[in-house]
Amino acid sequence: MSKIKYAVLSIAFTSTIIMNAEQPKGVDRNNLDPSVTPQEDFYEYACGGWMKANPLKPEFSRYGTFDQLRENNRTQVRDLITGLDTKNAPQGSMTQKIGDLYALGLDSIKLNLDGAQPIMGDVVAINQTPKADLIDLIAVMPGISAFFATGVEADMMDSNANAMYWSQGGLGLGDRDYYLEDSENARDLRDAYRKYVMTLTRLVGYDEAAQQRVADNVMKIETALAEAAMSREELRNPAASYNPMTMQELAERYPNVDLKRYFAKQGINDINSVIIGQPKSLAAVDSILANATEQELHDYFTAGYIASAAPYLSDDFVTADFLLSKAVSGVQEPLPRWKRAVSVPNSLLGEAVGQLYVEKYFPPTSKDKMLDLVANLKTALRQHIDALTWMSDTTKARAREKLDAFSVKIGYPDKWRDYSKLDIDRRKSYWDNIKGAIKHEQAYNLSDWGKPVDRDRWFMTPQTVNAYYNPTTNEICFPAGILQAPYFNPDADPAENYGAIGVVIGHEMTHGFDDQGSQFDKDGNLSNWWTENDRKRFNELTDGLAEQFNRIIVLGDTHANGRFTLGENIADQGGLRVAYTAYHNSLGNSEGEVIDGFTPDQRFYLSYANVWAGNIRDEEILLRTKTDPHSLGRWRVNGSLRNIEPFFKAFNIKEGDKMYMPVDQRVIIW
């Protein structure tokens, strides 16, 4: 994945298309909560009925309309897979690979009979590897996620060329703050993580003393990594993560991290430089490799490897994995086995499954309709750029050039990915097949080394319910999976389509001009195309928006993180404003019709709110506030809309109402 890529949601899952011609036009009153007024709490008014009708099930930590689409997708993808003629499929065919990978995940009898056996050879190998040779395991052993990650990506300073990147990693809890904060939640998660590590090592035969030792060593090393890691806010500055170094410089500065040997082990012998994302983290890795004992390193590697394999092993391992998820997110039950099993081919053979998907569920007419909507949104965004009062004509001209240069991808790629070199073998364990798929993914990424950037490549599968903007290719992408109700329905009232998929389109376009995307030019290069004064005024506005969201209390005394979510909040607001303009452009001289008592503007804003309807557990609120660059659904609605004057007019929101924000406190950027 590219170093920076902006999506509607932080985690891309998948869904299918629902083209329901019988869906009534206008507002679904069942979604509303009439006991709450829009002036008091618009989110609750617009979504309260849906939320009451869709209480959280034990397997979910959050369930919203996005998740509803994903659930529908899982069923559709399962039906596609189970409908394949796997019995008569030739070995090596895509039908055989998809069907067998799914069947391996369903085979609970074999998984439980195998127990820890599929990983024991690698566990032994890790613990027999001398300290000096551990760099080889990081390079090539599937499942090892120690210390850092590397990969081939577009060079942010030369977007047509691929470069090698190094980025911080190696944290089993995912976020550095969980290791560093002294809050009750962070302490509880550290305790849960220690128990998790001890359980995993017990399942491979470690006695209690060894389990405790491994947990201690893992926490020691991962805490040191966390102390050196960039925060999520710091990672929002692309320039700070662009630190090219020659191989000679790397060898001199970090002699204990033999990256020349590492890349040679991966088959790359002609590398002269690497773009280091976080030099402080690399220095910490160098220090750990120099000073940690061989036993400490073996324990760290072992725990990380078992954790990678756990979801694909026996029920004991899966249960341990689930209990950690429960502590982190509050989820009460694991997903049913079939849902876990279907996610594997849907991910590791994603475009192969996607090809089946679009053949059945994505009509060409939807693509044509989307192209029209995108064109309308581009026109509207150009109007907004032209009307800006805080930007000079010089920067406006460059902004228009960038907008004109947008590449648009809709539905599915023109060329499908080749999986012919991936072998799936039912005679092997599930984990052995997963390892093979991991190797295949690594080879796929490394195959770009020495080649120009492939701008036709997709970074999401067609069945994904999401969308993205990629700054290095200056592209917006809308997979087939999101092009369904409630986001998109060709037969729906235009106000609903513009309020839903129209805002998504505008959201992704605005990412090209948010706090990060605005640092890339029309060709996708990290380059300053702003005048000094315009950038200063832009930063003043974004600081104001960040502070608005900082004041939001999400739970107890925990506030939203307006700086971390800034890019998404800019995009949400931009998407709302631009889609609204595009909708009214589409009406021409007409004011639009009132349907079931709701004006066009009211239907537009209600449609937007409805796509973020959802229920969420307290643990998940804290998790997402810490790790998700998107605001919570409630605040994507209430937080963004409080800056928008047409919204106030649509629902007669006035001074004194809870939803009202004084004019001098509103922030309008695009």
MARVEX-547547 format. One record per residue (C-alpha): x, y, z; residue in three letters. Coordinates in steps of 0.02 Angstrom, whole numbers. Example, Ala and Ser with C-alpha at 12.3 -4.5 7.8 and 13.67 -1.06 7.14 Angstrom:
# MARVEX-547547
NODE      u      v      w resn
NODE    615   -225    390  ala
NODE    684    -53    357  ser
//
This chain:
# MARVEX-547547
NODE      u      v      w resn
NODE      0      0      0  met
NODE     58    176    -32  ser
NODE    129    274    112  lys
NODE    -20    391    108  ile
NODE   -190    339     46  lys
NODE   -355    410    101  tyr
NODE   -513    308    112  ala
NODE   -691    335    171  val
NODE   -651    216    312  leu
NODE   -483    170    387  ser
NODE   -504    -16    362  ile
NODE   -565    -81    195  ala
NODE   -688   -224    205  phe
NODE   -798   -287     66  thr
NODE   -978   -285     14  ser
NODE  -1090   -322   -132  thr
NODE  -1205   -222   -242  ile
NODE  -1390   -209   -205  ile
NODE  -1486   -138   -351  met
NODE  -1661   -129   -283  asn
NODE  -1773    -47   -409  ala
NODE  -1917    -58   -288  glu
NODE  -1832     49   -158  gln
NODE  -1948    198   -128  pro
NODE  -1888    371   -167  lys
NODE  -1877    492    -23  gly
NODE  -1832    478    159  val
NODE  -1856    313    249  asp
NODE  -1946    372    404  arg
NODE  -1900    211    494  asn
NODE  -1723    278    505  asn
NODE  -1779    432    601  leu
NODE  -1805    459    787  asp
NODE  -1949    585    796  pro
NODE  -1926    602    985  ser
NODE  -1768    704    948  val
NODE  -1771    864    849  thr
NODE  -1642    902    714  pro
NODE  -1604   1065    806  gln
NODE  -1554    967    961  glu
NODE  -1452    821    891  asp
NODE  -1461    795    704  phe
NODE  -1370    629    707  tyr
NODE  -1491    555    831  glu
NODE  -1640    627    738  tyr
NODE  -1582    560    569  ala
NODE  -1514    391    627  cys
NODE  -1598    350    792  gly
NODE  -1731    239    716  gly
NODE  -1603    139    620  trp
NODE  -1495    120    776  met
NODE  -1642     55    880  lys
NODE  -1686    -69    743  ala
NODE  -1507   -132    728  asn
NODE  -1439   -165    903  pro
NODE  -1262   -229    919  leu
NODE  -1243   -416    902  lys
NODE  -1109   -500   1009  pro
NODE   -991   -524    861  glu
NODE   -980   -338    826  phe
NODE   -892   -198    917  ser
NODE   -974    -76    798  arg
NODE  -1117   -100    677  tyr
NODE  -1172     32    555  gly
NODE  -1235     48    378  thr
NODE  -1058     19    316  phe
NODE  -1052   -142    415  asp
NODE  -1224   -190    352  gln
NODE  -1156   -181    175  leu
NODE  -1004   -283    225  arg
NODE  -1112   -416    300  glu
NODE  -1214   -426    142  asn
NODE  -1052   -440     46  asn
NODE   -989   -585    149  arg
NODE  -1145   -681    106  thr
NODE  -1132   -638    -78  gln
NODE   -948   -685    -87  val
NODE   -983   -847      6  arg
NODE  -1120   -887   -119  asp
NODE  -1000   -852   -262  leu
NODE   -868   -966   -188  ile
NODE   -983  -1108   -140  thr
NODE  -1062  -1098   -311  gly
NODE   -896  -1142   -395  leu
NODE   -876  -1317   -467  asp
NODE   -725  -1359   -361  thr
NODE   -744  -1548   -379  lys
NODE   -707  -1541   -565  asn
NODE   -587  -1395   -560  ala
NODE   -412  -1431   -629  pro
NODE   -268  -1412   -505  gln
NODE   -197  -1237   -525  gly
NODE   -358  -1159   -589  ser
NODE   -429  -1008   -501  met
NODE   -584  -1108   -457  thr
NODE   -476  -1237   -368  gln
NODE   -373  -1106   -277  lys
NODE   -520  -1004   -215  ile
NODE   -624  -1155   -167  gly
NODE   -484  -1248    -78  asp
NODE   -425  -1097     20  leu
NODE   -601  -1071     82  tyr
NODE   -623  -1256    122  ala
NODE   -461  -1259    222  leu
NODE   -528  -1120    332  gly
NODE   -689  -1215    362  leu
NODE   -607  -1380    407  asp
NODE   -616  -1367    597  ser
NODE   -581  -1552    620  ile
NODE   -414  -1544    532  lys
NODE   -369  -1377    610  leu
NODE   -398  -1444    785  asn
NODE   -310  -1609    750  leu
NODE   -159  -1512    685  asp
NODE   -154  -1401    839  gly
NODE     14  -1312    848  ala
NODE    101  -1433    729  gln
NODE     95  -1317    575  pro
NODE    203  -1186    663  ile
NODE    319  -1293    769  met
NODE    453  -1311    636  gly
NODE    467  -1123    618  asp
NODE    463  -1095    806  val
NODE    609  -1213    824  val
NODE    700  -1130    679  ala
NODE    679   -958    757  ile
NODE    752  -1016    921  asn
NODE    898  -1103    836  gln
NODE    944   -952    731  thr
NODE   1099   -860    793  pro
NODE   1076   -678    836  lys
NODE   1182   -624    688  ala
NODE   1067   -715    566  asp
NODE    898   -653    630  leu
NODE    896   -519    495  ile
NODE    869   -661    370  asp
NODE    710   -714    459  leu
NODE    642   -537    452  ile
NODE    677   -536    265  ala
NODE    598   -699    212  val
NODE    501   -794    346  met
NODE    313   -769    321  pro
NODE    231   -720    485  gly
NODE    381   -630    555  ile
NODE    330   -449    585  ser
NODE    479   -396    689  ala
NODE    544   -218    705  phe
NODE    498   -140    537  phe
NODE    419   -158    366  ala
NODE    488   -125    192  thr
NODE    410   -115     22  gly
NODE    417    -42   -153  val
NODE    310    113   -177  glu
NODE    303    266   -288  ala
NODE    439    390   -242  asp
NODE    351    538   -164  met
NODE    476    657   -246  met
NODE    471    570   -415  asp
NODE    300    490   -433  ser
NODE    339    399   -595  asn
NODE    481    300   -515  ala
NODE    469    163   -385  asn
NODE    575    173   -228  ala
NODE    608     62    -79  met
NODE    534    120     86  tyr
NODE    573     72    265  trp
NODE    441    106    399  ser
NODE    424     81    586  gln
NODE    333    -72    652  gly
NODE    349   -221    766  gly
NODE    214   -173    892  leu
NODE     95   -315    934  gly
NODE    -32   -194   1009  leu
NODE    -27    -89    851  gly
NODE    -18     85    926  asp
NODE    131    155   1020  arg
NODE     23    247   1147  asp
NODE    -41     85   1220  tyr
NODE    136     52   1282  tyr
NODE    170    228   1344  leu
NODE      9    296   1419  glu
NODE    -27    279   1605  asp
NODE   -216    276   1582  ser
NODE   -324    137   1651  glu
NODE   -371     82   1476  asn
NODE   -189     71   1419  ala
NODE   -138    -25   1576  arg
NODE   -281   -148   1551  asp
NODE   -231   -176   1371  leu
NODE    -50   -207   1418  arg
NODE   -108   -336   1545  asp
NODE   -219   -419   1414  ala
NODE    -75   -421   1291  tyr
NODE     41   -504   1416  arg
NODE    -90   -638   1450  lys
NODE   -109   -662   1263  tyr
NODE     77   -688   1237  val
NODE     83   -811   1383  met
NODE    -64   -908   1313  thr
NODE     14   -921   1140  leu
NODE    178   -985   1208  thr
NODE     89  -1108   1322  arg
NODE      1  -1179   1170  leu
NODE    169  -1219   1090  val
NODE    234  -1304   1247  gly
NODE    320  -1171   1351  tyr
NODE    311  -1194   1538  asp
NODE    248  -1057   1653  glu
NODE    420   -984   1688  ala
NODE    459   -977   1502  ala
NODE    290   -899   1465  gln
NODE    325   -761   1590  gln
NODE    499   -734   1520  arg
NODE    434   -716   1342  val
NODE    299   -592   1397  ala
NODE    430   -489   1491  asp
NODE    549   -486   1343  asn
NODE    412   -444   1218  val
NODE    354   -297   1324  met
NODE    533   -238   1349  lys
NODE    573   -235   1164  ile
NODE    405   -170   1104  glu
NODE    405    -31   1234  thr
NODE    576     24   1171  ala
NODE    507     25    993  leu
NODE    355    123   1050  ala
NODE    462    254   1136  glu
NODE    554    285    971  ala
NODE    403    277    856  ala
NODE    322    427    777  met
NODE    150    467    843  ser
NODE      1    454    727  arg
NODE     -7    644    721  glu
NODE    176    655    671  glu
NODE    148    526    536  leu
NODE     25    646    453  arg
NODE    172    750    391  asn
NODE    233    662    232  pro
NODE    393    765    224  ala
NODE    445    704    397  ala
NODE    435    524    335  ser
NODE    539    555    180  tyr
NODE    721    527    226  asn
NODE    819    447     83  pro
NODE    984    369    133  met
NODE   1115    277     33  thr
NODE   1159     99     79  met
NODE   1329    161    134  gln
NODE   1250    291    249  glu
NODE   1135    158    322  leu
NODE   1281     41    354  ala
NODE   1378    179    442  glu
NODE   1234    246    548  arg
NODE   1146     82    587  tyr
NODE   1280    -53    578  pro
NODE   1176   -182    672  asn
NODE   1033   -177    547  val
NODE   1113   -258    395  asp
NODE    992   -196    263  leu
NODE   1108   -245    120  lys
NODE   1098   -425    179  arg
NODE    912   -407    211  tyr
NODE    873   -351     34  phe
NODE    992   -477    -43  ala
NODE    896   -613     47  lys
NODE    740   -547    -40  gln
NODE    829   -557   -208  gly
NODE    871   -373   -226  ile
NODE   1058   -346   -250  asn
NODE   1058   -182   -347  asp
NODE    986    -66   -215  ile
NODE   1081     95   -185  asn
NODE    964    192    -71  ser
NODE    812    172     42  val
NODE    684    303     96  ile
NODE    681    291    285  ile
NODE    514    338    356  gly
NODE    564    360    538  gln
NODE    752    371    573  pro
NODE    727    375    761  lys
NODE    639    208    752  ser
NODE    777    134    645  leu
NODE    903    193    774  ala
NODE    803    104    909  ala
NODE    804    -58    807  val
NODE    991    -40    786  asp
NODE   1013    -19    974  ser
NODE    901   -167   1015  ile
NODE    992   -282    895  leu
NODE   1158   -227    970  ala
NODE   1111   -240   1154  asn
NODE    971   -368   1173  ala
NODE   1020   -544   1216  thr
NODE    992   -685   1095  glu
NODE    858   -755   1211  gln
NODE    765   -589   1215  glu
NODE    766   -579   1027  leu
NODE    712   -759   1006  his
NODE    566   -729   1123  asp
NODE    512   -572   1031  tyr
NODE    521   -656    862  phe
NODE    431   -812    925  thr
NODE    285   -718   1001  ala
NODE    260   -611    846  gly
NODE    266   -763    733  tyr
NODE    138   -861    834  ile
NODE     25   -709    841  ala
NODE     29   -696    651  ser
NODE    -19   -879    633  ala
NODE   -148   -889    774  ala
NODE   -304   -845    670  pro
NODE   -265   -990    552  tyr
NODE   -234  -1126    681  leu
NODE   -338  -1229    802  ser
NODE   -480  -1162    908  asp
NODE   -365  -1136   1057  asp
NODE   -260  -1011    959  phe
NODE   -412   -928    883  val
NODE   -489   -907   1056  thr
NODE   -330   -826   1121  ala
NODE   -331   -707    974  asp
NODE   -514   -666   1004  phe
NODE   -489   -630   1190  leu
NODE   -361   -497   1147  leu
NODE   -482   -423   1021  ser
NODE   -616   -423   1155  lys
NODE   -504   -325   1272  ala
NODE   -461   -199   1136  val
NODE   -630   -174   1052  ser
NODE   -762   -245   1170  gly
NODE   -825   -373   1045  val
NODE   -917   -512   1137  gln
NODE   -907   -660   1018  glu
NODE   -790   -711    877  pro
NODE   -853   -706    700  leu
NODE   -930   -870    641  pro
NODE   -804   -984    558  arg
NODE   -875   -960    384  trp
NODE   -854   -771    395  lys
NODE   -673   -790    448  arg
NODE   -643   -919    312  ala
NODE   -720   -817    171  val
NODE   -612   -665    213  ser
NODE   -454   -760    166  val
NODE   -482   -792    -20  pro
NODE   -574   -628    -28  asn
NODE   -412   -544     25  ser
NODE   -269   -654    -36  leu
NODE   -354   -691   -201  leu
NODE   -448   -527   -200  gly
NODE   -450   -483   -384  glu
NODE   -490   -661   -435  ala
NODE   -642   -656   -321  val
NODE   -675   -480   -382  gly
NODE   -684   -537   -561  gln
NODE   -822   -660   -514  leu
NODE   -906   -523   -416  tyr
NODE   -919   -390   -551  val
NODE   -979   -516   -679  glu
NODE  -1130   -551   -570  lys
NODE  -1163   -392   -473  tyr
NODE  -1097   -238   -564  phe
NODE  -1198   -178   -715  pro
NODE  -1109    -64   -841  pro
NODE  -1246     66   -819  thr
NODE  -1185     98   -642  ser
NODE  -1013    143   -707  lys
NODE  -1088    264   -833  asp
NODE  -1194    346   -698  lys
NODE  -1042    365   -586  met
NODE   -940    446   -725  leu
NODE  -1077    576   -743  asp
NODE  -1079    608   -555  leu
NODE   -890    624   -547  val
NODE   -893    750   -690  ala
NODE  -1026    851   -600  asn
NODE   -927    848   -437  leu
NODE   -769    906   -527  lys
NODE   -865   1053   -598  thr
NODE   -931   1096   -426  ala
NODE   -760   1085   -344  leu
NODE   -691   1201   -478  arg
NODE   -829   1325   -434  gln
NODE   -779   1315   -250  his
NODE   -596   1345   -292  ile
NODE   -643   1495   -399  asp
NODE   -748   1568   -258  ala
NODE   -618   1554   -119  leu
NODE   -585   1719    -33  thr
NODE   -430   1663     61  trp
NODE   -330   1597    -89  met
NODE   -236   1698   -219  ser
NODE   -264   1681   -406  asp
NODE    -91   1604   -425  thr
NODE   -128   1458   -309  thr
NODE   -305   1441   -377  lys
NODE   -234   1413   -551  ala
NODE   -123   1273   -486  arg
NODE   -268   1197   -388  ala
NODE   -372   1193   -547  arg
NODE   -227   1109   -638  glu
NODE   -221    975   -505  lys
NODE   -409    950   -512  leu
NODE   -403    933   -702  asp
NODE   -265    802   -685  ala
NODE   -367    687   -573  phe
NODE   -369    507   -634  ser
NODE   -536    419   -603  val
NODE   -557    232   -573  lys
NODE   -731    159   -558  ile
NODE   -792    -18   -528  gly
NODE   -646   -132   -570  tyr
NODE   -475   -131   -655  pro
NODE   -457   -147   -842  asp
NODE   -325   -282   -819  lys
NODE   -345   -419   -690  trp
NODE   -204   -477   -578  arg
NODE   -117   -642   -617  asp
NODE   -116   -770   -475  tyr
NODE    -44   -914   -579  ser
NODE    115   -925   -473  lys
NODE     18   -947   -310  leu
NODE     -3  -1130   -263  asp
NODE   -147  -1183   -149  ile
NODE   -133  -1364    -92  asp
NODE   -268  -1450     14  arg
NODE   -140  -1580     70  arg
NODE    -45  -1446    165  lys
NODE   -101  -1358    323  ser
NODE   -204  -1200    317  tyr
NODE    -57  -1101    388  trp
NODE     64  -1171    259  asp
NODE    -52  -1109    123  asn
NODE    -68   -940    207  ile
NODE    122   -929    216  lys
NODE    131   -965     30  gly
NODE      7   -825     -2  ala
NODE    109   -705    105  ile
NODE    265   -748      3  lys
NODE    165   -721   -155  his
NODE    111   -548    -96  glu
NODE    290   -502    -52  gln
NODE    350   -559   -223  ala
NODE    211   -460   -306  tyr
NODE    267   -301   -219  asn
NODE    453   -332   -251  leu
NODE    418   -365   -435  ser
NODE    395   -177   -454  asp
NODE    576   -147   -407  trp
NODE    669    -64   -549  gly
NODE    509    -31   -647  lys
NODE    412    131   -673  pro
NODE    254    156   -571  val
NODE    104     63   -639  asp
NODE    -31    196   -630  arg
NODE   -164     72   -684  asp
NODE   -144    -33   -526  arg
NODE   -287    -36   -402  trp
NODE   -258    -27   -214  phe
NODE   -430    -98   -170  met
NODE   -521   -248   -238  thr
NODE   -680   -218   -339  pro
NODE   -791   -292   -203  gln
NODE   -726   -172    -71  thr
NODE   -852    -55     11  val
NODE   -740     95     17  asn
NODE   -657    225    -93  ala
NODE   -488    309    -93  tyr
NODE   -378    451   -153  tyr
NODE   -196    413   -188  asn
NODE    -86    570   -193  pro
NODE     63    496   -286  thr
NODE    -47    451   -434  thr
NODE   -172    593   -403  asn
NODE   -313    469   -425  glu
NODE   -485    441   -351  ile
NODE   -554    265   -349  cys
NODE   -730    199   -318  phe
NODE   -739      8   -316  pro
NODE   -899    -79   -366  ala
NODE   -935   -129   -187  gly
NODE   -979     46   -128  ile
NODE  -1090     81   -277  leu
NODE  -1249     19   -195  gln
NODE  -1386     83    -82  ala
NODE  -1383    179     32  pro
NODE  -1230    256    -52  tyr
NODE  -1283    240   -232  phe
NODE  -1442    185   -318  asn
NODE  -1471    233   -501  pro
NODE  -1659    236   -468  asp
NODE  -1653    343   -312  ala
NODE  -1700    524   -287  asp
NODE  -1551    631   -345  pro
NODE  -1546    718   -175  ala
NODE  -1510    550    -95  glu
NODE  -1375    501   -219  asn
NODE  -1288    669   -205  tyr
NODE  -1302    666    -15  gly
NODE  -1224    492     -7  ala
NODE  -1110    440   -152  ile
NODE  -1096    621   -207  gly
NODE  -1020    666    -39  val
NODE   -905    514    -52  val
NODE   -844    574   -222  ile
NODE   -820    750   -155  gly
NODE   -734    679     -1  his
NODE   -604    588   -104  glu
NODE   -577    738   -218  met
NODE   -552    851    -67  thr
NODE   -417    734     -2  his
NODE   -311    802   -144  gly
NODE   -321    970    -55  phe
NODE   -319    922    131  asp
NODE   -175    948    252  asp
NODE    -77    803    174  gln
NODE   -141    792     -4  gly
NODE   -114    977    -30  ser
NODE     73    946    -16  gln
NODE     72    845   -178  phe
NODE     64    925   -349  asp
NODE    -40    877   -501  lys
NODE     87    744   -551  asp
NODE     88    663   -379  gly
NODE    254    734   -320  asn
NODE    285    800   -145  leu
NODE    304    981   -199  ser
NODE    249   1151   -136  asn
NODE    132   1229   -265  trp
NODE     64   1360   -145  trp
NODE    114   1540   -117  thr
NODE    185   1568     56  glu
NODE     39   1675    111  asn
NODE    -93   1554     45  asp
NODE    -14   1409    139  arg
NODE    -12   1514    297  lys
NODE   -197   1556    279  arg
NODE   -239   1374    240  phe
NODE   -148   1318    397  asn
NODE   -241   1445    502  glu
NODE   -406   1375    440  leu
NODE   -356   1194    467  thr
NODE   -294   1236    642  asp
NODE   -466   1305    679  gly
NODE   -552   1148    616  leu
NODE   -435   1038    717  ala
NODE   -475   1137    873  glu
NODE   -662   1119    841  gln
NODE   -648    930    844  phe
NODE   -527    932    991  asn
NODE   -669   1004   1095  arg
NODE   -783    856   1059  ile
NODE   -801    734   1204  ile
NODE   -821    558   1135  val
NODE   -833    461   1299  leu
NODE   -810    507   1482  gly
NODE   -666    630   1484  asp
NODE   -592    571   1319  thr
NODE   -590    702   1182  his
NODE   -583    677    995  ala
NODE   -413    704    916  asn
NODE   -441    846    794  gly
NODE   -262    847    732  arg
NODE   -258    661    695  phe
NODE   -427    665    607  thr
NODE   -395    831    519  leu
NODE   -377    763    342  gly
NODE   -537    663    352  glu
NODE   -632    807    431  asn
NODE   -575    923    292  ile
NODE   -631    793    165  ala
NODE   -800    766    249  asp
NODE   -836    951    249  gln
NODE   -771    974     72  gly
NODE   -872    826     12  gly
NODE  -1031    896     89  leu
NODE  -1009   1069     17  arg
NODE   -955   1015   -156  val
NODE  -1090    881   -172  ala
NODE  -1222   1007   -118  tyr
NODE  -1165   1126   -255  thr
NODE  -1162    986   -384  ala
NODE  -1338    934   -334  tyr
NODE  -1406   1109   -356  his
NODE  -1314   1125   -521  asn
NODE  -1405    968   -577  ser
NODE  -1573   1047   -535  leu
NODE  -1543   1193   -653  gly
NODE  -1680   1322   -628  asn
NODE  -1789   1200   -532  ser
NODE  -1800   1205   -343  glu
NODE  -1833   1018   -334  gly
NODE  -1988    935   -269  glu
NODE  -2047    905    -91  val
NODE  -2064    718    -61  ile
NODE  -2158    651     89  asp
NODE  -2143    818    175  gly
NODE  -1954    836    154  phe
NODE  -1873    968     45  thr
NODE  -1729    923    -72  pro
NODE  -1602    999     47  asp
NODE  -1673    904    194  gln
NODE  -1664    741     97  arg
NODE  -1484    780     47  phe
NODE  -1425    802    227  tyr
NODE  -1529    657    293  leu
NODE  -1454    544    159  ser
NODE  -1280    595    214  tyr
NODE  -1318    561    397  ala
NODE  -1394    392    360  asn
NODE  -1234    322    285  val
NODE  -1151    348    455  trp
NODE  -1289    272    561  ala
NODE  -1219    147    684  gly
NODE  -1203     78    860  asn
NODE  -1034     61    943  ile
NODE   -962     -9   1105  arg
NODE   -868    101   1226  asp
NODE   -707      3   1200  glu
NODE   -721     29   1013  glu
NODE   -748    216   1038  ile
NODE   -584    225   1133  leu
NODE   -495    115   1006  leu
NODE   -552    214    855  arg
NODE   -516    380    939  thr
NODE   -339    318    962  lys
NODE   -309    230    796  thr
NODE   -435    288    664  asp
NODE   -398    447    565  pro
NODE   -585    465    535  his
NODE   -700    544    662  ser
NODE   -833    433    737  leu
NODE   -993    425    635  gly
NODE  -1090    536    755  arg
NODE   -962    674    735  trp
NODE   -938    651    548  arg
NODE  -1118    710    546  val
NODE  -1142    832    689  asn
NODE   -963    898    689  gly
NODE   -954    934    504  ser
NODE  -1130    999    478  leu
NODE  -1115   1132    613  arg
NODE  -1003   1231    494  asn
NODE  -1126   1231    348  ile
NODE  -1254   1371    328  glu
NODE  -1370   1283    202  pro
NODE  -1391   1143    330  phe
NODE  -1451   1270    461  phe
NODE  -1575   1341    337  lys
NODE  -1638   1169    284  ala
NODE  -1688   1124    463  phe
NODE  -1721   1298    532  asn
NODE  -1578   1288    656  ile
NODE  -1555   1452    747  lys
NODE  -1451   1531    883  glu
NODE  -1489   1444   1048  gly
NODE  -1511   1272    969  asp
NODE  -1382   1141   1017  lys
NODE  -1337   1110    836  met
NODE  -1307   1294    803  tyr
NODE  -1132   1365    787  met
NODE  -1104   1554    779  pro
NODE  -1044   1618    611  val
NODE   -879   1682    681  asp
NODE   -837   1509    748  gln
NODE   -871   1414    588  arg
NODE   -728   1354    480  val
NODE   -750   1339    293  ile
NODE   -599   1279    194  ile
NODE   -650   1219     20  trp
//
